């Protein structure tokens, strides 16, 4: 496919609405490059290394964690942006930040924190938490709180996986409610799906949750790729043939994202049209969308709803609920920076738990509640 077909829809860094606290331009990095670098150097970004993606460390040392998943999303998103002629630096910054607000224990942790917060007519949302991290929690600079990212990166974080209307989410009313984000931001959600669907196939088959024969029987695109790989690499090991199939599957999905976005953006002449479009324009082709949907259904059945992961989710949620209540009952045990916050107690507790890595959570829980046995595996 000819490169840069949507270069006229590239978000120009010169059109950025800037930072909350004005800064002088850098000598050799533009604003989106600086945003990307600030995210990489953030403590919250480093903590992703010890946050569960899907599989706990008890099963294998080789499975994805939240940080390696984020790197894979960034690689896919940047490839798509490059092929489309969009701003790669803005895309990469958004990809690197897209999960920075995730709590420990994957979606089980997010769901339980939200349940706890709803007791107080409040909620936990990892996108909102990501914004709070980059806007205030990270303290690295003398001249301003947070990372002082550009509006476009903060807007993209706010709109990861969702759009909202004015007043729907009051905390986000400054982020152009009712308008879609630029194409660079729209790519992230689908790059995220490609990354976790294909990575979870790799980790799932390694963990013994399913066989490659079961995968081929239920996902037609994988079967077609597998037949070609069997012919071309008949002498390779089963593991290597599987990885060749996985590589081919990623190529099908990324190419489908690129082609589908070009098709959806036909006739769109400006960034303003993108923002006012009734639907997002980053899209899969119908064939790639069908393949992606088949993968999601297969993984739900074979991995996400498996008994082993259900047990882990239940156990993790119960521990979060216990530790949440402990700090409600003993606010004096919160670290000083949280104890001194002006937020309501339930929000202080939520912020503290959400910032924990899996390992740190286990250490605190073991010290304050009871010792934790090793992860299931």
N, C-alpha and C positions, 0 to 999 in steps of 0.2 A: 504494500500500500504506500502511495506517495506520502511522504512525511509532511507535517506542518499544515494539514488541510484546514485547521481551525485557527491558524495563527492570528487571524483578524479578531478572534474572540479572546486572545491572551489578555489577562489582566495586567495592565502596565503598572509597574511599581511606582512610576511617577504620578499615577492617579490615586495612590493610597490616601486614605483619610488620616493617615498619620498615627501618632502615638498619643496616649492620654497626657503624658508629660513630654513636651517637645525636647528633642535632642538634635545636636548638630549632626550632619551626615558624616558617615565614615569615609575614609580616603579611598578604600578599594573594595568595600562590601556594600551592596545595596541593602535596603531595609529588610527585605524578605530573607536574605542571607543571614543578616544579624539575628532575625527572629529564630531561624533554624538553629543557629549556634547557641543562642541563649537557652533554647529548649534542651539541647544536648547536654549543656553544662548544669542544668537544674538538678537539684537533689531528688526531686520527685521523679524525674526521668530515670535516674540511676536505680531508684527503688523498684522499678518495674522488673529488674532482674530477679527479684525474689517474690514475685506475685504470680499466682497460678494463672495459666491460660485455660487449659482444660484438664490436663493430667497432672497429678501431684508428683513430686520428686520421688516418692516411694516406689513408683513403677519403673522409672528409668532416669538416668542422668541426661539422656539425649532428647527428651521431649521439649517442646517449645514452652517458654515462659512468656510473660507479658512483654518483656523487652525484645526477645528474639522475634516474636510475632510482629511487634511494631516495626522492626527493621525490615521484615519481609513485606509489610504493607507499604513502607516507604519505597522499597525497590520497585514494586509493581506499579505504584502510583506515579513514580517519577518516569518509568518507562512509558506509560500511557501519555503522560503530559508531554514528554519529548516527541513522541510520534504525532501528537495532535498539534504541536507548536504552541503549547501553553507554557506558563511560567513554571519551570521545574523547581525553583527555590521556594516559591509560595506553596506549591504542592507538597514538597518534602517537609516543610515546616509543619503543615497541617497534618501530614501522616505521622510525623514523630510525636505530635501532641495529642493525637486522637484518643489515646487511652490513658493519658497521664493522670486522670482523676479516678481510675479504677481502684477499689479497695482490695484488701486481701481476699483470697479464696474465690476469685472469678465472679461469675454472676450470682452465685449463692451468697457471697458477701454483700453484693450490691442489693439484692432482694431483701436480705435480712436487715440491713441498715435502713432501708426504706420502710420496712414493717415497723421497726422501732421508732422511727421518726414520725410515722403516722399516728402513733399514740399521742403525739403533741400537736396534731394538726399541721405537721410539717412533712418534709419528705427528703429523701436522698436521691440524687440523680448524678451519675458520674460526669455528664457533660457540664452541669452547673458546678460540680466540684472541681473539674478541670479549670474552669474560668477562675474560680476563687484561688486556686493554686497559682496561676500565672499572673493574677492581678494583685494578690496580697500575700499569700503564704510564703512564696519564695522571697527571701531577703538577701540579695546579693549585691545590691547597688546602693551607693550613698545618696544618690539624688532622687530616688523614687522607690516606692514599694513595688513588690512583684517584679515581673520581667519587662514590663512596659512594652508589650508587643504591639504591632500595628493593629489597627481596627480590623483589617481583612483577616488576619489570623485568628483574632478573638471571635470575630463573626463566624468564621468557619468552625471553630470549636463549638460555639453555641448551637450551630445548625448541623452538627454531625448526626446523621441518621434521622433527622426530623426537620420539618418546617413549622412555623407557628405564626399566628395572627396577632395583631396588636391587642394587648391586654390578656392574651392566653397564658403567658408565662411572665408575670410582671417583672421578675428579676432580669428578663432579657429584652425589655422594651427599648433599650438603647441600641440593640443590634438589628436594626432595619426589619422589624416584624412585618410579615406579609410579602417580603421579597426573598427570592431565591439567592443563594450565595453564588459567586463566580464558578465557572466550570472547574477550576482547579480544586475548589472545595467539594464540588459534587462528585469528583472522581474518587474521593477517599472512601466513601461508604462501600462502593462496589469493589474497590481494590481490597478493602478489609474483608469482604466476603470471599473473594478469590483466595486471599492468603489463608484465612482460617479454614475454609472448606478443604483446600488441598493439603494443608499442613495437618489437619485432623485426620485425613485419610492416612497420611504417612505415620503419624503417631498411633493411630487406632490399629492399624494392621501390625505394627511393631509390638503393641501391647496385647495382641491376640484377641481383640474385640470382634474381628471378622477376618475372613480370608479374601485373597484376591479373586478367587472364583465367585464368592458371594457378591463382591463388588461388580465384577463383570456381568453377572446375571441380572443385576438391578439397575445399573447405570450404562445405558447404551453407548454413550460417547466413550466411556472407559473401555468397553468391550471392543469397539472399533479400533481404538488406538492400540489396545493389547494385541489384537490380531496382527496388525502391522509390525509391532515390536517383536512378536514371536517369530515372524518370518525373517526379519532383518537381523535379530540378535539371538538366534536359536541356541547358540553356545554359551550365552551369558547366564549367570546365576539368577535364580528367581528374584532375589532382592534387587539386583541391578536392573532386571527387566521391569520390575515394578517401578523403580525410580525413573526409568525411561518413559514409562506410561504416565507417570505423574508430571514429568516435565512437559510431555505432549499435551496433557490436560490443562496445565497452566497456560500454555501457549494458545490453546483454543479459547480459553476464557478471556485472557488479556486481549487477544486479537478481536474477540467478540465485543469487548468493551470499547476498544478503539473504533471499530467499524460502526457499532451501534450508536456511539456518540456523534460520529460524523453524520450518520443518517438522521438522527433526531435534531441536529442543529442546522439541517439544510434550510436555507432561506432566512436564517437568523443573522443579522448584520451587525449587532452591537452588544456590548456587555449589558446595556440597559434593557435590551430585549430579553436577555438571559434572566436577569433579575426579576422581570415582570412576567415571565412565562408562568402559566398555570401549573406546569409540571416541570420536574427536573429534566434536563437535557442529557446528562450523563446517563447512558443506558447500554444494556447488552443488546446485541441482535436477538431476534426471536430464538434462533438455534442455541446461542450461548446462554440465554436466559433459561431455556428448557434444561440444558445440561447443568447449570448452576442449581436450579430447583431440584433436580434429581439427586444431586450430591447432598443438598441440605436434608432432604427427606431420608436418604440412606443413613446419614450420620445421626439424625435424630433417633432413628430406629435402633441402630447398632451401637451407638456410642453415648450420646447425651442422655438418653433415657435408660441406660443400662443400670442393672442393680448395683454394681460397684460404685459408679459415680453418684447414684441416688443416695447411697449410704454416706459417701463423703460429703455431699451437699447438706444432708440432714445434720451430720456431725458438726460441720463448719458453722452452719446457721445457729445451732444450739450454743456453741461456744461464744459466738458474737453476741447473742442475746444475753448470756450470762455476764460477759465482761461489760457490756453496755449497762446492765443493771447495777453491777458492782460500782462503776464510777458515778452513777446517779446517786447511789447510797453513800459513796465515799468520795465526794468531789475534791477533798484535800489530797487524794492520791494522784490527781492529774498533774502532769508536768507543769512547771511554772508558767511557760508561755501560753498554755491552754487555760490554766486556772486564772490568769490575769486578763484573758479575753473578755470583752464586753458582751459577747454573745450569750444567749440563754444556755443553761447548763446542758440541755439535751443536744444542742448544736455543738457545744464544746466537745462533748463525749463523741459525737458522730465524727467530727473533724479529726479527733485524735485517732480513732479506730480506722477511719478511712485512709489515713496516711501510713498506716502500718504495713510492713511487708508480712508475708506469711510467717517467716521465721521469727520476726520480732513479736508478732501477735502471740505465737506459741510460747515464747519466752515469758512475756508479760502474764499470759494466762496461767502458765505453770507456777509463776511466783505468787500470784494473787488468788487463784482459785484452786487448782489441783494440777499435778503433773500430767502431761499429755503423752499418750503412747505414740510410737512412730507412725507416720502416715500409712494408710492402707496400701499394701503392695505385695 
